[in-house]
Amino acid sequence: ITGTPQFMPYFKNSNRISRSEFADRYNLPMGHKWICFSGDDITTSPYDQIYLRHLGESVLKWNMVHDEKLHIVFRRCPTDFSIRYDDVLSDFDNIITEIRPAWNSLNKSGGWDKIVPDKEDNVLLVNTVLHCECVINVGSTMAHDFSLYGKPCIYIKYNIDNKNLTWNVNRIYDNIHFQTMLDLEPVIWIENKTQWIEKLYIALYESENAVVDSKKWHKKVALYPLEKANERILQSLGNLVK
């Protein structure tokens, strides 16, 4: 076991740019707190566009009553080329900025086996994590990315009223790797549409315990030290060819 190299870019200081430069590149409002909504592939979470709409509605309400304003940075799943987000991005264009992943696809089928990231995406992803206050998604490993910089994650865990009886959000969290949480509380759970503003407040101002547990959880599922993953991979490959 060598550990995954996916976290290596976070340990390379040259990948980091200033908040102001990041804002200039993607036309983000400097005076707002940025929160990241990271999308899943359409099979894992077919109603992400509705969750994003619920978040947008909640941020509008938040900004009406709080001095510290929020802005959503939307990063879709690299394999998601669908138009399912178009309406919500249009309706909330003043508070949602989409920053597409810098991945190259061989076709538009959306398969993970036909798409790879550019080096540019290392910089994009690192600075999204560095400059956003928290991440929101359905069960994504982006929770681990954000924990590296001491940032909390909100996991969405409520169903959308629909006639699709083949999908249930609870099945996502029945996957075996979530059992490694055990007695930890490494994420902030939102289990009802009415909880958005409450959970956003916790993520922004009362997330210390969740961040501590998120680091403990990460150490259960990833091989540390993370920054030595490439060395371990090269060493293992070398041993195989001896």
Order of alpha helices (4+ residues) and beta strands (2+ residues): alpha-beta-alpha-beta-alpha-beta-beta-beta-alpha-beta-alpha-beta-alpha-beta-alpha-alpha-alpha
